[in-house]
Each structure stands twice: as structure tokens, then as C-alpha cells.
Amino acid sequence: MENISDNHSFEKKWEYEKRRAQQFLDVAPVLFVGVDLDEKVTLINRMGAFLLGFQERTLIGENWFDRFVADASREPAREAFRNLLTAQKQPSEYSEFMVRNKGGQERLIAGRYALLRDEEGRVSGVLICGEDITEFRLARSLKASHEAQKLEAVGRLAAGVAQDFNNLITGIRGTAEGLKETLRAEDPRQRDLIAILDATDKAFAITRKLRTFGKEQAARPTVLDLNDPVREVSKILHRLIGDEVRVELSLGKPRPIMADPAFVEQVVVNLALNGRDAMPKGGRLTLRTFDDEITREDVKKGHFDLEAGHYAVLEVSDAGQGIDEAALSHLFEPYFSTKGKDRGSGLGLATVYGIMKQAGGEIVVESKAGMGTTFRAFFPVFSQDTASESNPTLPNVSLQGHETVLVIEDEAIVRRVVVNKLRQSGYNVVEAANGREALAEVSKMKEMDLIISDVIMPQMNGPEIVRQIRSTHPHVLVLYMSGYPEEIISSQGVLHAGIHFIEKPYLSSELTRRVRELLDSAKGAGPNN
């Protein structure tokens, strides 16, 4: 016969434990919500009710997802709930979702789901535990925005320095080339001039890095050995990451790739800095390159978001603290950072991700807490089909001429180099340092075949000067030049598509070739853009 006294005692104890559990939940500064298998609220703590703007008792029995989860988060949150019930994994992954309170305001909640079981051990629902991070995320977004503004300002400064530097390089290179042509091949001074020209090439590479940092550098892919930019960066890494971190190179023989070397160097630097920050007490950072093949089977299994084929791989491994599983899925998001407060902008890995996507590759990461982190950047190998398109054979044209050319350039050293080279090539050259001088010279000229003008100049820029000149010389041809890449100045509306353009610094022979080709191709045609 059933013992009524024992049952009564059990029920009293059960009610006591429930009230005690509720008291624990009510003093917690986070949201707790119990949801049964039908998605209905079975319990909620005081903080949860406060966040939603309701009394606790009015929430019981309501559908959690339909009534309280914001529209944008509803289906992902419901899917996480159902996945947990199906997999019965304890607890769920970290997740974020929006709730909507009584006043219609949305709050961002960060938390986890855990299974609820009845007294017989059967799954009876899910317990949602979450923290309101709305203000925290807003503050972080504002800080990130401030950091982005500072980076943008520094980037503009870097791009401006690169522009001025390119003008100087153009003048130095042009002057050295002019002197080199006047000396006999056996003259010992030839070696000095060759050294100067080599230095200008290296200086140009530096300006490209400055423009890359300032996001003023469009990608200029070229065929290269992945090892070359890795070696180049390794020479300066110790200055960037400090003596506590030991850099080890293990360079294989990867196949050639088509990529911008400045962008590849940026990938190496960002990954190396990330590795340094993971090892605050120092350690070993390994840079490795090798060939790899992604098979169709790899693609089918979803291991890579790439096409099957051969790839040159850059691997950067650190012996640091590793990255927990919750952070891995957010790693390449802009402004997301695993670093401490006030350390890093959260843009380094997002930049790496963007560069790799632009190159047609992919960046993947493997990490476990306490076990270090390995990043692998997959670059598509160079195809010979691309080679014929990227390196067309230049026609053999004479670089001499007799036409009249107006050169407009505010930098005296660049103007002198251009004018001297064109005069040596037989052209009749008129020079001007600005728009006012150019218009004054034009008023005295009976004929003019070509204008060579800098784009960005004080008071009046190149296109504005050209528009005024064409009011009296409508058919004159124009070749623009600038220390900024064509893509950048076109995107800013200074130039439009289809113009003839040469980027500083350039070889003197490249300038005279472009001038000759432009004049020859335009014979019998109307004005160019």
C-alpha cells in the first residue's frame, strides 16, 4: 500500500528545492529562462523578467521565441535550441541573440543553452543563461570606430608621404638614367649610377608598402616566388616583434603564384604580430612555405572554400596560449580581438582575410587553448594561361619624335627630368610649373600635339587645366602622370575611365615609349580623354 506520508514529505521537499533554486536564480545578475519542449517558458529569474520589462508570473507559458526573441535572431536561436535537443550536447556553444522587451527595445544577449531533465533523467527542456552585453558592445563599437578613424588619418598621412616620395624618386631615377646614358659602358661611375637606380627601386617598394597601409594601393599582381616576400619580411621582423620571440624559417619550394608582393608581405606581418601577441613571455614563431593539393574529396567534405587544385601555402605557427573554440568562429571579423583591453584594433586578421579573398585564396586556422595556433594562407599557383595575358609582347616602336609637347609639373626635379628626356628624343618641349604658367604659354603657342600633366597640383589640378586648354585646342592629346595609382585617383573622381596615365616613378624609356605610342595611335583620330 502506498505510503501517503512519504509522498507528502517528498512533495514538500521538492517544493522547497524548487523555491531554493528559484532564489539562487533570482540573485544572479544574468538572465535565466527555462523553455520546455514546446518552446514555452517554464521558469524565469528576476533579472530575466527585468530585462524583458514584465512580471515573472506573466511570462510563464508564453512561447519564448515568438514572443521575446527579436525577429533577426528568432530562427538562428530556435535552430540552436533544436540542435541542442537533437544532439543532447552539454552545454551549447557560446551564442549571441537579440531579445525584445515590453517597450519594443532590443537588447543583445550573450550566453549558452543547457539541457533540463526531469526527475527520471529525461530531457524536459532547455535552460538559457545569458548576459546583457548591449552597452558593452556599443562601447566597444564606439572605441573601434575611434581606432578606425585614427588608423584612417595615419593611412592618409602615409599615402601623402608616399605621393611626395614618389615625386622625389622619379626625379632621382630620371637624373641617374640621364647621366648613365652620357657615360661610356666602361666608365667606373656606371657602378655608382646602377647603385642609385637599385636604391630607387627599393625606395619605390617602400612607398608601395606605405600606400598599402593607407589603403591607397590597388592590388598589382605579378608572378612571384612566395619565398621572396617571406624572406624580405623576415629581415625586419625582429624590429616588429622584439627579441623575446625567436623566428624560424622553413622555406620549401612552392610553385609560383600570381599576387601583389606588398600584400603578401602584409599578410606575413599581420600573422607574425598576431603570433607575438599570443606569446607575451616570448617563444618560437615558425614561418613555413610548401606546396599542397586540395582534392575534390576535400572540397566535397567542406574542408576548404576553394576549388580543387594546387596551392602554395604560407604557414605561420606560434607556441602561444591558443584560441578557445568560441573565439575561433569570430576570428576574421572586423574589430573582433582576443587581446586584452586597449591592445590591438581588431583589424589585422580581417585585413589578412580580405587580402586572401582578393587573391583568390583562403586563410584557415587551427588552434586549441594552451596548444598554440597555426594559420595557413593558401595562394592559387600561377597558371601559364595567365602568363600570356599578363605579359603581352610590346611593339618595337621608335622613341624619337618631333611633335610639340607641353609639360605641366609643379615638382621642379620631376619637370626637369621629363623635359630633358623629351628634348633628347627630338621633341619640341614647352614647360610650366602650374596652371597659370601653362595657360600663359598656351596663349603663345600656334600648335600643340600633346599635354603631359601631373594630376594633383596646388590651386588648379591637371584635368581642370586641360579643360581650359581644350577650349582653344580641342584636339590636343593628354597623358596624365601621378604618384598615386590610377585606380585611386579615378575612384576619387579626379580622373575618369579611359584616360591615358603613367604612374610615378617610371623609367625614362617607359615615358618616351608611352608618348610615342600615344602620338602614333592618335594619328587621324580625335582627341583622347
N, C-alpha and C positions, 0 to 999 in steps of 0.2 A: 504494500500500500504506500502511495506517495507521501512523503513527509512534508506537510504543508508548512510547518515551522521552518524547515531548512530552506524551502523555496522562498519564503518571505524574507528570511535572513539574506539569501543570495541577492534578491531584488534590491533590498536596502543597500547592500554593499555595492552593487552595480551602479545604482543611482548616485551613491556617494563618490564612486570613482569617476563617474561622468562629470559631476559637478566640480570635482577636484581638477580634472583635466581641463574643463572649461575655464577654471580660474587661472591655471597656468597659461592657457592660450590668451586670456584677456589681458594679462600683464605684459605679454610680448609686444615689442614695438614694431612688429611686422604683421602683414595680413595672413590670416589662416582661414581657408574656406574648405569645407568638406562637400564633395559633389558625388552623388550616387550614380549608379549605372545608367540611370535615365537622365543624367545631366542636371539633376535638381539639387539645390543647396540643402544640405542636411545639418550643417553647423557653420557658424562664422564667429570669429572673435571680435572684440570691441574695436580694435584698430581697423579691421576689415570693414566693419559697419561704418566707422567714422570716415574712412576714405571714400566710401560709396554714398555717404550722406543719409543713411537710413538707420532706423532702429533694428537691432538684431532680429527680433521676432518677425518683422515684416519681410525679411529676406528668405526665410525658410520656405522651401517648396517651390521657389522660383527657378526657372531654367537659367543656369549660370551663364552660359554662352550667349543665349539670345537676349537676355535682359541686361547683363552687366559688362560684357566684353565689347569693346569698340568694333565698329564694322571692319576696319582694316586688319584687325588681329583675330577676328572671330574664327575663320576657317583654319588658319595655322594653329591656333590654340586648341580648337576642337580636334584637329588631327593629332596633336601631341598627346592629348587626353586619350584618344582611342588607341594610339600606338602603344602607350604605356599599359593599357588594359590587355592588349593583344600579346605584347612581349613579356609583360609582368616583370619588367626590369626595375630594380630598386636602387636609387631613385632615378628620376628622369634627368636628361641633360639640362644644363642652365638654359633658360629661355627668357625672352622679354615679350611682353604683350601690353596692350593698352586697355584700361577699363574706363567705363563712362559712369560718372557719378550722377546723383539725383538732379543736379543743376545742368547736366549736359556737358560738363567739362571732362576732358580726357586726362588720365594720369598714366604714366609709364611705370610698369611693374616689372621687376627683375626677380626671378625665383625658380623654383623647381616643383615637380609633381612627385608625390609618393603614393603608393597603394595603401588603401584602407582595407582591413579584413575584419570579418565578424568573429564571434567567439569560437566558431568552428574552423577558423582559418581560411574561409572562402573570401575571395575578393568581393568587397561590397561597394567600392567606390575609389575616389582619389582625393587626397589631401593636397591642396595647393598652398604653398608657402611662398610669399613674395614680399619684396620691399619696394616702397615708392621711391623711385630714383628720378622723378621728374625734374626737381630743382638741380640735382647733381648733374644730370645730363645737359640741362640748359646752361649751367655754369661752365661745364667742360666745352660745350659748343661755342660759347662766347670767348673762352680762352683760346680755343683752336682758331676761331675767326681772327682774334687779335694776333696770334702767332702767324697765321697765313698772311695777314696784312704786312707784318714786319718782314716776312720772307719775300713778299711781293716787292716791297720797297728795296730790299737788298738786291733782289733779282734785277730790278730796273737799273739800279746803280751798276751792277755787274755788266749788264748789256750795254749801258752807256760807255763804260770804260772800254769794253771790247770794241765798240764802234770807233772811239778815238784811237785806240791802239792799232786797229786795222789800217787807219789812215797813215800812221807812222810806219807800220810795216811795209805798206805799199810804197811809200817814198824811199825807205831804206833799200828795199829789194830792187826797185826800179833803178835807183842810183848805182847800186852794186852791179846790176846787169849791164848798165850802160858803160861803166868802167871796164868790166870784164871783156866787153866786145872790142874795146880800144887797145887791149894788150895782146901781145903775141902769146901763143899757147905755151911756150916755154918760159914765159916771164914768171919768176918766183912769186910775184904778187897775186898771181892767179889763185894760189892756195888760200891766201887771206880772203879773197873775194868769195871763193867757194865756201869758206867757213862762215862768212857773213850770210850768204844765201841759205846755208843749212840752219843758221840761227833764226832767220826769219820764218823758215818752215816750222820750227819748234815754237816760235812765238805765236804763229797763227794757230797752232794746235791748242795753245793756252787760251787764246781768245774764244775758240770754239767751246772749250770747257766752261768759260765764263758765261757764254750765251746759253749753253745747255742748262746751267744752274739757274739763269734768269728766265728760262723757258722762252728764249728768243732764238733758239736754234732749231730749225726744222731738221728732220732726220735726213742724213746724206749717206745712204747705204753704199758700201763698197765691199769688194771681195777681200776678206782678210782671214788670217790665221787667228783663232780665238786666243791662242797663247800670247800673241803680241800685246793686246791691251792688258791682259792679266800681268805680264811681266812689267809693263810700263807703270801700272798702278802699284805693283809690289815695291817699286823703288821708293815710293813716298809714303807707304802705309805706316811705317814706324812713326812718322811725324803725326799721323792722324790718330793712331790707336794707342800710342805710348809704348814704353819699353817693357811694361808688365806682360804684354801679350806677345807671344812668340809666333811668328808667321812661318808656315812651312808650305813650300810649293811642291806639287806633284803633277807636273805637266806631261800629259800623254801626247798623242798625235791625232788630234781631232781633225776631221775633214774641214776644208774652208767653208766659211759662212758668208752670207750677204747681210751686213749690218753696219751701223754707224759706229766707228770705234769709240767716239766720245760717249755715246750712250752705253756701250758695253762697259767702259771704264766706270761710268756712273753706277751701273749695276754692281760691279765689284766693290766699289767704295761703300755703297749703302749696305750691302750684305756684310762687309767687314766691320763696319761701325756697329751694326746690329749684333754681331758676334762679340765685339769688345764689350758692349753694354751688358751682355749676358754673363760676362766673366769679370765682375768688379775687382776681384783679387788677382786677376791675371790668369793665364793659361795658354793653351795651344789653339791657334786658328789655322786650319788647313784649307788651302786653295788647290783644287784638283780639276784637271780637264781630261776628257776622254770622249770617245765615240760611243754611241748607243743606238740601238734599233728598237723602235716601237712597233710591235707586231699588230696584226689585225685582231688577234686574240686580246691583246692589251686594251685596244680601243673598245672592243665589244664588252669587256668587263668593266669599262668605265674608269680604268686606272689613270688615263690621261685624256685631256681635252684637246687632242692633237690627231692629225692624220697619221696613218701608219707610214713608216719610213725611217731614214737615218737622221740622227741629230747629233750635233756637237754639244757637249754638256759641260757647264761650269758648276762645280760643286764647292760650296763653302760650308765648312763644318766647324763648330765650336765645342768646347768641353765645358759649357756653362750649365746653368741651373735648369735649362729646358723650359718648355712651354706647356702649360696644362691643356687638357683636351678642350675645355670650354673656350679658351682664347684662340685656339688654332683656327676655328671657323671664321674668326673676325680679323685675322692677322693682316690681310691685304686691304682692309677698309681704310679710307682716308681718316686721319686723326685718331684711329684706334692705336693704343700703345700699351704694352705690358710693362713699361718702365715706370719708375716712381714719379711722384709729383714734381712738376717743373723740369722734367728730363725728357727731351725729345719733343718733336712736333707731331709725331704720328703720321708723317708723310713719306718717310724713307721707303718702306716696303710697298706703299701704294704707288710710289714712283717706279719702283722696280717692276711691279705688276703691269703698269701702263707701258713701260718700255718693251717688256717681253711680248705683250699682246701686239704692239705695233710692229715688232719684228717677226710676227707670225709664230712665236714660240710659246712657252709656258714656264711658269715658276711653280715648283712644288716644294713642300716642306715636310720633314719628318722630325718629330720631337717627342720626348717623354720627360716628365718632371724629374729633374735630377740626373738626366742621362744625356744632356747636350742637345744640340739642334743641327740639322743638316738641310741646307737649301740647295736645290738643283734647278739651274736655269737651262732649258732646252732650246737651242737655236737650230732652225732648219739648215741643213747643209746646202751649200751652193750648188745650183744646177747649171750645167753647161748651156742649157736653153736660155737662161737669163744672161749668160755672158755675152752672147751675140747682140742682145738687146741693149745691154748696159754699156757696151764698148764699141759703138759704131766707128767705122773707119773714117777719119777726117779727110776731106778732099784736099788735094795738093793745089793750093792757091798761092799766087804771088802776093807778098805782103807789101809791095810798093804801090804808091798811088800819087795822084796829082791834084785831087779834089781839095776844096776849101772846107776846113773843119773849125767850128767854134767850140772851144773847151771852156766849160764853166765849172770851177772848183775853188772852194774857199780855203782849202789847205794848200799853202804855198808849195810845200815839198812835193805833194802829190801832183799839183798842177804842173810844176816844172818837169817832173818825170814824164808825164803824159805828153806835154808839148814837145820836149826834146825828142822823144821816141818817134812821134808822128813826123816831125820835121826831118829826122834822119831817114824816114821811109819815103820822103818826097812830097808830103802833103803841105799845102799852104795853111798854116795854123794861126788862128786868132784866139787870144786868151782873155778870160775875165774872171775876177775873183768873187763876183756876186751878181745879183740880178740887175742892179743899176748899171754896173760896168758893161754887162752883156748887152743890155738894150741900147746903150750908147754906142757900142761897137757895131751892132746890127744896123743902126741908122746910117753908118758909113759904108756898109758892105753892099756891093752890087749883086753878088751871088753867094750862095752858101749851100753846100751839099749835105752837111751832117753837123748835128749838135751832139757833143759828149758832155753830159751834165751830171754832177753829183745830185742825189735825190734830196737829202736833208741838209739845208743850209740856213743860216740866220736870215731873218727878215722876209725872204721870199724863197720857197723851195723850188726844186728843179721843174716839176710839172707846171707850176704857176708861171715860171719864166718862159717855158716852151709855149704855153698857150698865148702869151703876148707876142712872142716872136712869130708864131704862125699866123697872126693877123696880117702880116706883111709878107711872110714866106710860107705859104700854106703847104708846100710840098717837101719841106726840109725833113730829112730823116733824123731820128733821135736814138742815141744809145745812152741809157742811164747807168750810173755806177753808184755803189754804196757799200759801206762796211757792214750794213745789215743784210741778212739774206732776203732774196726776192719774196719768199713766201710771207715773211714777217711784215715788210713794208706794204705788200699788196693787201694783207689782211687788215691793216690799219687804214686802208682807203687812200693812201698816198699815191699808189700806182694801181692800175687795173690790169686784168689778164691780157696777155698778148704783146706786152711791151718788150723791147729789146733791152737786156740787162746783163751787166757783168758785176760780179761780187768781188770786193776788195778783201784781201790782197790778191793780185793776179800777176801772172808772168807778163812781161812786156810783149813777148811774142804772142801771147793769148789775146792781148788788147788789139794789136795790129791785125791779127787774123780775123777777129770779130768785126773790126772796122771794114776790112777789105771784103769780107763775105757779105756784110750788110749793104755796102755800096753796090757790089756786083749783082746781088739778088734783087735789088730795087730798081735796076735799070729798066726803064719803060713802064714801071708800076707807079702807083700813087704813093702818098706818104705812109710811113709806118705809124704805129701807135705812139 
